[in-house]
Amino acid sequence: MILGKVTGTVVATQKDEKLVGSKLMIVQDVDLDGELDRKYTVAVDAVGAGIGEIVLVATGSSARQTRVTANKPVDAVIMAIVDTVEVCGKVRYQK
């Protein structure tokens, strides 16, 4: 899984029919201190995430395991909105 921040959206009017109705979001990787990395992923949103939220992204074949993405041509899915990140007893992120 990837910890990331939703930083934008992708609009594609011409796409595979299995993706019609799917919300495509740009997710920028973040480290445990909440610092943005230079890596971006386009992911299908399965949980209603919004711009600025910290999320968990599943990639590869695992991305097709949600109700929203089952049997669809998807390689990345936002499958959780993060409330808290705690490392070694220290809260690193709190929504």
C-alpha positions as CSV (number, residue, x, y, z in Angstrom):
1,M,0.0,0.0,0.0
2,I,1.0,3.6,-0.6
3,L,0.4,6.5,1.7
4,G,-0.5,9.6,-0.4
5,K,-2.3,12.9,-0.6
6,V,-5.0,13.5,-3.2
7,T,-3.7,16.5,-5.2
8,G,-5.9,16.5,-8.3
9,T,-8.3,14.9,-10.6
10,V,-8.2,13.4,-14.1
11,V,-11.0,13.8,-16.6
12,A,-11.2,11.5,-19.5
13,T,-14.3,11.5,-21.7
14,Q,-13.0,8.7,-23.9
15,K,-12.2,5.6,-21.9
16,D,-12.9,1.9,-21.6
17,E,-16.6,1.3,-21.0
18,K,-15.8,-0.5,-17.7
19,L,-14.4,2.8,-16.3
20,V,-17.4,5.0,-17.1
21,G,-18.5,6.6,-13.9
22,S,-15.2,6.0,-12.2
23,K,-13.6,9.0,-10.4
24,L,-9.9,9.3,-11.3
25,M,-7.7,11.1,-8.8
26,I,-4.1,12.1,-8.7
27,V,-2.3,10.9,-5.6
28,Q,1.1,12.2,-4.6
29,D,3.2,10.0,-2.3
30,V,3.9,11.3,1.2
31,D,6.5,10.1,3.7
32,L,5.7,9.4,7.4
33,D,6.3,13.1,8.2
34,G,3.7,14.1,5.7
35,E,6.3,15.5,3.3
36,L,5.3,15.2,-0.3
37,D,7.4,13.0,-2.6
38,R,7.8,13.6,-6.4
39,K,6.0,10.4,-7.3
40,Y,2.4,10.6,-8.5
41,T,-0.2,7.9,-9.2
42,V,-3.6,8.1,-11.0
43,A,-6.0,6.0,-9.0
44,V,-9.7,5.1,-9.1
45,D,-11.5,6.4,-6.0
46,A,-13.5,3.7,-4.3
47,V,-14.2,5.6,-1.0
48,G,-15.2,9.2,-1.9
49,A,-11.8,10.9,-1.1
50,G,-11.4,14.6,-1.7
51,I,-8.6,16.9,-2.7
52,G,-6.1,17.4,0.2
53,E,-7.0,14.1,2.0
54,I,-4.4,11.6,3.1
55,V,-5.3,8.2,1.6
56,L,-4.1,4.6,1.2
57,V,-3.6,3.3,-2.3
58,A,-3.5,-0.3,-3.4
59,T,-1.7,-1.1,-6.6
60,G,-1.3,-4.1,-9.0
61,S,-3.8,-6.9,-8.9
62,S,-4.9,-5.9,-5.4
63,A,-6.4,-2.7,-7.0
64,R,-9.1,-4.9,-8.6
65,Q,-10.3,-6.3,-5.3
66,T,-12.8,-3.5,-4.3
67,R,-16.5,-3.5,-5.1
68,V,-15.9,-0.4,-7.3
69,T,-12.9,-1.9,-9.3
70,A,-13.7,-5.6,-9.6
71,N,-13.0,-6.9,-13.0
72,K,-12.0,-3.5,-14.4
73,P,-8.7,-2.4,-16.1
74,V,-7.4,-0.7,-12.9
75,D,-3.8,-0.7,-11.5
76,A,-4.3,1.7,-8.6
77,V,-7.3,2.3,-6.2
78,I,-7.9,4.7,-3.3
79,M,-9.3,2.2,-0.8
80,A,-9.1,4.1,2.5
81,I,-9.1,7.7,3.8
82,V,-6.6,8.0,6.7
83,D,-7.6,9.3,10.1
84,T,-4.4,8.8,12.0
85,V,-0.8,7.7,11.3
86,E,1.1,6.5,14.4
87,V,4.7,5.3,14.4
88,C,6.5,4.0,17.5
89,G,3.8,5.4,19.8
90,K,4.0,8.9,18.2
91,V,1.2,10.4,16.2
92,R,2.7,11.5,12.9
93,Y,-0.6,12.6,11.2
94,Q,-4.1,13.3,12.6
95,K,-7.0,14.3,10.4
